[in-house]
Each structure stands twice: as structure tokens, then as C-alpha cells.
Amino acid sequence: MSWKTECGLMAVHGRGDITELLYLGLYALQHRGQEGAGMVTHNGQKTRIIRGLGLVPDSMTHAARARIPGYMGIGHVRYATTGKATKLRNVQPLLVDYKGGKLAVAHNGNFVNARALRSELESNGSIFQTTTDSELLLHLIARSKAKNLVDGFCEILERIEGACTCVALNEEIILGYRDPMGFRPLSLGEHDGMWMFASETCALDIIGARHVRDLEPGELVVLDGKRARTVAKLGGATKPSLCIFEQIYFSRPDSILFGESVNAVRRRLGHLLAQRHPAEADFVISIPDSSNSAALGFAEASGLPFELGLIRNHYIGRTFIQPEQSSRIDSVRIKFNPVREILDGKRVVVVDDSIVRGTTSRKLVEALYESGAREIHFRVSSPPITSPCYYGIDTPSRDELIASKKNVEMIRRFISATSLGFLTEEDLRAAVKDPDHYCMACFNGAYPTRTPEDARTLLFDRD
């Protein structure tokens, strides 16, 4: 099965050639997906696509971008967690010809009712080309009897359950949408009269765009070249369920997410972590880069100095979002190198954002001991992850989650730390605005949609 999960979206409706703006925005979102990237552009006459496997510069070279100039376009960076991720056919955006002309779609999230929808469509004659749930949007639109694309999307989006943040492009407009629970982010930006969507504000910053606001949960917005206008608000009074892991791990700290600074939230998590689990140590280090802000917050609250005890090789991908466990284990030593002269003989507080499977933490602790650390006090700026996520995070199986089988002391022994401390759900709620609007199902099993048993397999494995 190809399970498309945490990804990055970018869209621009402007003037002249916006291809480079799209490219730069996707480059800024590279942390959200490293297995493939693509973009679709339209120049008034032709709609064209480039897609490739790997990182953004490899997937969309300068020569390739020069062949697809356009005044509007959408782009996507992808990561998948199961199945064979190295299938070009699953790289987005997806582009088709249908009764309304050209249509391209890019999506971030997981549909929990994808299997049922696909079975229904296949029984009615639909032929699928990919194993990603995003293709369902295209088939549903193709079957819609709506008179235009906006009405068609309003019709089909009511059938989607789960996480659906998406952008779509035809030969006239760009659509941007967040599902009624708002699991995944999408921001609206403007630059010199050009309007755009981006998964994170850091993608707007890189092109000098102004962050206008976030799309609201359930909001469908149209970019028509002159303005951005809300055309529908779907889902009624559905309670938002924003993904707390966007604040803890996924998003870049220089982004504004769900109305607040990611860096500020992570600093507060670090402060709370120091208060809940103080340690007698010589200094604090982070597991770079996603825990840097939390580690700085721990240092601020504890009065301990912050040191660079681990150096990250930035030319290898994020271990948490690699699809194969073997790759995840093998890449730890390549990605992080301890600084022996800092660590030797010292008592060290190590701050990380999460422990998912425990294998990476164990390898890191082992490397720190080998570099001379005398004590390692491991601190985690999130609670133990006990339940799988069905909305776009790499935790498809409860059996893979160490905290679903082991208590804190057992996890401590498994990773060989001197001491181990996690935050609580109460701490998370204290660190963010509107805590009742967040999904914390990975920590407490309280899923905001259908039960996980109904969604345990989302699509057939066709790779």
C-alpha cells in the first residue's frame, strides 16, 4: 500500500512566469517530504507538468522548469510511509483530462474512508493509475454533475472523511481547501498583487510574500488572478482537530502555524519540560534540528548552558520520515555526529521532540556514551506516543510504537539513558492557544473521526 502522508503544498496565481516562485516555495517545504516533488503550470494555452523522485532540486531541474512557464501553478513535495515510495506514478500533483478540461490536484493528509470510496468507484468502472488516496478526488470530480469546478469540489468534499488539505488547478482558477477539522495547515499569502497558498509560512517568506491568514477549517478559497475569495465553508459546526505534531515536530520553527509561532510553542514546551523533569547536569544539547527550540527552552528554564553536542549532516533526510525501518536505523550514525571534546566526562541533558519506535533514540544514546558522556538524561518535549495516527503521520501500526508496549522505565532501559522524562498531555495544552482545538489522538487514543479499526487499511497495495 502506498500511504501518502505528511507532505507540502504550494500554489501561485500571478502574472508572468511564476515557475521559480513555485520552485522556491517547494524548496522551503523540503522538510515535509523528500521522496518526490512536482509542479503543474498553466500559461493560458497549455497545462504542463514536471515530476520526479527525490529532492526538489533533483526532481525539478532548471532545464525542466524552463520548459513549463506559466502564470499560475501548483506544487507538491511528497513522503509516503508504506508500500513502494519510489513509484513515479504516486508523485504529485496528479494531472488529468476530463470533461471540464485539464485538472491537477495535490493533497496533504489521509482519507480514513479511502478504501470504501475506491471500492465504490472501481465497481462503477473507474480505473485507478496510482495507489495514493489523492486520486480519489479526481475520480469523484470526473463523476460529478456539477456545472463548474467550485460546485464540483463542494459536492465531493462532503464525501471525504479524515485529513484533506489540498490545492487544485484548472485552466482558469486555483482552489485551496482545508477539511472541516483542519488537521493539516494551509496559509494564504500575497506578493505584489499575486495570491498564493502554502503549507507553511516559511514558503511565503522565501519569496517575500505577505502572510495574509490561515485558511479556516472547512474553508474553500478560489484564486482567480485578481483576488482570493472564499466560496464555501464546509462542515458546519465541526470542532477543529489541528494536528499537535505539526507544532512539536513537522513544521519549521520559523513558520507561523495555527496562529502562533512554532518556535515560541517549542520554547514553551522546553520550559515545561525543565519544570516537570529537572536534571543535575552540566549542560543541555538538542537532537538537531527539530528539537533545537525545545532544548533552548529547557536551558532557559533550568539555567543550564546550551551546547552543540551533536552535529547534524544536513545532506541526509529526516529519519522520522523515511519509509523503511532499515533505512531509519542505518542513517542515524550518518546523520548525527557527537562532539567528543564537549561530551567527554560530562552529565548531559538530551532533548528530543518525540520517541516513536525507540530505535533512533537508542542509537543516539549509544553514540553519546561512546563519545565519553558520563550520564545521559533524556528529555522528550511530547508525551509517550501510544496510538497510531490515521491523518498523516508515520505511525501506521500500534506494534511499532514503543510506548504502546513499554512504560517509561522500560523505555529508559531500552534506550540505556540515565533518566528519562516526557511531557504530559496537560503540558501540551498549556503550551498552545486554543488547546481544545487540537487532535492529540496519538497520545490518548481519542480519535476525532471514525474508529481506527474502520480505517486500518486505507487502500489496496498495488505497487
N, C-alpha and C positions, 0 to 999 in steps of 0.2 A: 504494500500500500504506500502511495505517496501522500504523506500528510503535510500539507503546506501550512506553515505556522508563522512565527514572528517574522514579518517582512517590512519593507519600507516602500512608501508610495510618494510620488512626486508628479505634479501636473502643472502646466503653464499654458494660459491662453493670452497671447500678446500680439506682437507685431514683428515684422522682420523674421529673422531666423532665431527661434528660441531653443534650438538643439543644445547649445552649450549651457544654457541655464538649467535645462533638464539634467544634463550630464553632471554639472557641479552639485546640484541638489542630491542626486543619487550617490555621488561620491561622499557627501556629508552623511548620508544614511547607510554607509557601507557596514557599520557595526550591526545593523539589523538583518543582514543577510549576505552570505559570501559564496553561495553555491551557483548563483546565476543572476543575470541582470538583463534588462531590455528596455526599449522605448519604442513608442509608436508616435509618429508625427503626421500632420496634415498640412498641406501648403495651399489649399484652395482648389487643387485639381487632383492630387494623388495622396493616398494614405499609405505610408510605408513603415516598415518595422525592421529593427535590428535586435537580435537576442544572442546571448552567448552564455557559456558556462564559466564559472569562476568570478573573479573580482571585477568591479566596474571598469577599470582601465583595460582589462583583458577582453571583457565581453563587448565593449563598445569603443573601439579604437578611433583615433582621429579620422582615419580614412573612411571608416564605416559611417561615422557621424556626418561626414561631409556629403555622403550620398543621400541623406534623408532630411534636407532642410524643410522647415515648416514653421508656421506662425502659431501653432498650438500642438500640444503633445502630452502624453502621459508616460510615466516610467515606473519601474519596479525593481527592487532588489529582493532576492529570494533565499529562504532557507527552509529545508524540509527535514523531518525528523525520522521518518521510516520509509521503507521502500528504497528504490534506487534513485538517489537525488541527482545523479549525473545523466538525466534524461532531458535533452534539449526541449522536447515537446512540453515539458512541465514548466519551463521558464516563461515568465510573464513579462509584458502584457500578452493576453491572448487576443488575436485579431481574426475576424471572420467577415464573410459577405453574407448578408441575409436580406430579407425582403425590404428592409429600410435602408440598405446600402452597406457601407463599411461600419463595423463596430468593434472597438477594442475595450478590454476590461482588465483591470489589475486589482487584486484583493489582498487584504491582510486579515487573518483570523481563521477560525474553523466553524463550519456549519455542523451543528450536532444532529441535524436531520438529513445530512447529505446522502446517506445510504438509501433512505426511503425515497427521497426525491429522485435520485439517479435510477433506482429500480423502476419507479413510475414512468420516467421519461423513456427509458430503454424499452419498456413494454409497449410504449406508444410509438416506437420507431426511431427514437433518437440514437445516433451513433456518436460515441464519445471518442475523442482523439487523445485525451490526457487522462491522468489519474488524480488530478487536482480538483477539489471541490469548487474552485472558481469557475470552471467550465459550466457548471450548472446555471450560472447567471445568463450565459449566452443562449443556452438551450431554452430557458424559460422565456427570455425576451423573444426568441425566434417564434415561439408558440403563442405569444401574447397577441390579442386582437386590438390592443390599444392603438390610437391613431398617431401617437408620437412617442419618442423615446422617454420623455419625462413621465408620461402617463403609464408607459410600459414598466418603467422601473418602480413606480409607486405600486403597481399591481403585483409584481413578482417579489418585491422585497418583503411584502406581508407574509410570504410563504417561507422565508428564511428564518431558521432558529439558530441562535448562537452568535458568534462574533463575526460581523461583516462590516468592516470599513473598506470602502472601495472607491475607485475612480473609473470613469468610463468616458469614451470619446467616440463621437460620430463625425460626420463631415461638417458640422455646424457648431456644436457645443461640447463642453466638458461637464460631466456630473461628478460631484463628490458626495459621499454618504457615510454616516456613522449609524450603526444599528441602535435601536432604542435603549439598549443597556450601556452603550458607549464603551464597550470593553477596550477597544483599541483607539489610539488618538488620531486626529486629523485636524490640522491647522489651516486657516485661511490667511493668505498673505497678499500683499500688493507692492508693486515696484514700478514707479513711473507710468502709472495707468495700466499696467499689466497685472492680471489676477492669477493666483496660483494656490494649489493645495500641497501640503507636505505632512508626512507622518510626524515630524518633529520640527521645532522652530530653528534648530541648528542648520537645517537645509535652506531656510529662508535667509538666515544670517549670511551664509557664504556668498549669496548673490546680491546682498544689500537690500533685501526686501523687508518690508514692514510687517510685523505680526499683527494682523487685524484682530483676530479672535480664534478660538477653537470652534469647530462645528459642534453643535449641541447633540446629545444622543437623540437619534431618530431623525436628524435633520438632513434633508436632501437639498443641495445647493447647486445652481447652474452658473457656469462661467460662459458668457456669450461674446466676449471680446470688449464689451463696454462696461460691464459691471458684474458683480456677484450678487445673485438674488436667491433667497430661499423660496423653493417651490412646493415644499411639503414638509410636514412634521409627522412622522410615522410613530406608531407605538403608544400613543395616548399618554397615560399617566404612569408608564412603566418606570420602576425605580432604577436609577443608574447603577451599574456594576463595573466601575472603572477598574482596570487591572492594577493591583497594587505592585505587581512585579515590574511594571513599567517604571515606577518610582525607585524600586530597590535595585534593579539591575539593568534592564534593557536599554533605557533611554540614555542619551549622552547628558552629562551633568550641566552642560551649557545650554540645554533646552529648557523652555517653559512648557510644562506638561500639566494638563488638567487645571490650569490656572495658577500654578506656582512653580518656583524654581526647583528643578531636580536637585541641584547642588544643595540648596537650603534644606530640602527634605532629608537628604542623606546626612547632612551635618547634624540635624536634629536626631536622626537615628543613632549616630555615633555618640552624641551626648547622652541619650537614654541608655545606650549600651554600657557606657562607662559608669553610670549611676547604678545600674542593675547588677553589673558584674565587674567590679573593680579588681585590679590585679597589682600585686607588688612586682614591678618590673622595671627595667632600665629604660625602655623606650617602646614606641608603637610603630609598627610597619603595616602597610596595606598589601593586599594581593592586587596588584595593578591590573587594569585601570578602574574597573567598575566600583571598587571599594575605597578608592582614594578619598572621596569626600567623607565617608563614614569614619575612616581611620583618622582623618584630620579632626573630625568632631570628637572622637574618643580622646585624642590627645589634648584638645582644648579643655574638655570637661575633667579629665583626670590630672592634668598638669604634667603629664609625661611628655618628653620630646618626641617628635615625629622624625623617623629616619627612613632612608631609602634602602631597605634591607633586601628587596627583590627588584631586579631589573627585568623589565618585560621586553621580549623581542617582538616588535610591532609588525613583523612580516610573516606572522603566523596567525591564523584565525582564532576567534574566541572559542575556547574549549567547550564551553557550555552548549554552543550551538553547532557542534559537529555531529553528523548523523550516526556515526558508528562509534561504539564504546571503545573499540581498539584504537581508533584514531585519537580519541579523547585522552586515553592513558598515555599513549606514546608521545603526544605533543606537550605534555606538562614540562618535562625537562628541557625541551627545545624552547618553550615559550618563556619560562622563568629561570633566571639565574641568581642565586643568592650572592650577596656581597660579604665575603668571609671576614674581611677586616672589621666590619661593623658588627657582625653577629657573634664572633668568636668569644665564648665565655659569658655571654650576656643572657639576661632574662628578657624574653621578647613577648610583647602582645601582638598577635597577628589578627588583623581584622579582615574578614571576608563578608561578602554580601549574602551568601547562602551556602548551604550544604545540600546537594541534591542526592547524588549517589554515594558520596564519601570517598570515591577513588582519587579524585584530584586533590582533595584536602590531605589525604594520607600521603600521597607522593610529595606534596609540598612540605609537609611536616618532616618527612624523612630527609628531604634535601636541606632543610634548615638545620636539623641536627647534624647532618654530615658536614655542614659548614661551621660547626662549633657552637651553635646555640645551646645554652645550658638548660633553659626552661622555655617552653612554648605555651603561652596562654592564648588559646584560640577563641576569638570572639566573633559572633555572627550577627549581622545587622538585620536579621529577619528571624521569625520563629522556625521551628522544625517543619519541613515540608512533609506532610503525611498523606496527601491526597493528590491524584493526578489532575492535570488541567486539560480541559476539553475546548479551550478557547484560544489556543495559540502558543503554548509553552511546551518545551521539550520534556514532558513528564507523562508519557502515554500509559505507563504501567505502574501500578502501586508497588509491584515487586521490585522495581528499580529504585524506589525511594528508601533510603536507609532509615529515615525516621519513622517509616511505617512499620518497621520491624524491630527497631532498637530504641531504647531510652537514651537520655543524654549521656549517662555514664558509659553505656555500651558503645555509643558513638565515639566518646572520648578515647576509650581503649582502642577502638578500631583505627582511629587516625593517629594514635600514640601521642596525643597532646598532654601537657602537664595539667591543664584545666581547660574546660570548655563551657561557654555560656552563650545562650541565644536570647534574642529579644522575645517578648510576648506579643500576642495579638493586641493587647491593651496598649503596649508601647507603640505599635504601628498606628493605631487610631489616634494616639496623642501627637504623632509626628506630621499628620496631614490635615488639610482643610476638609471639611465635609466627610468625615470618616465613614458615615453610614452609606456613602455613595460608592464605596469600593468593594470589589469582589476579593474575598480572602479565602476562597474555597480550597486553595492548595494547602492552607494551614488548618482549616476547620471542617472541611468537607461539606460546607453549606453552599451547594451549587444553586445559582440563581435561575437555571433553566431546568429542563428535564433531567431526570436522574442519570448518572453516568452509565448505568447498566444499559440504558437505551442507546447510548452513544459510543459504546466500547469499540465498535468497528464502524468507521465512517464511510469508507469506500472499499471496493474490491481492489485487490492487488493485481494490477495489470502490467507491471514493469517487468 
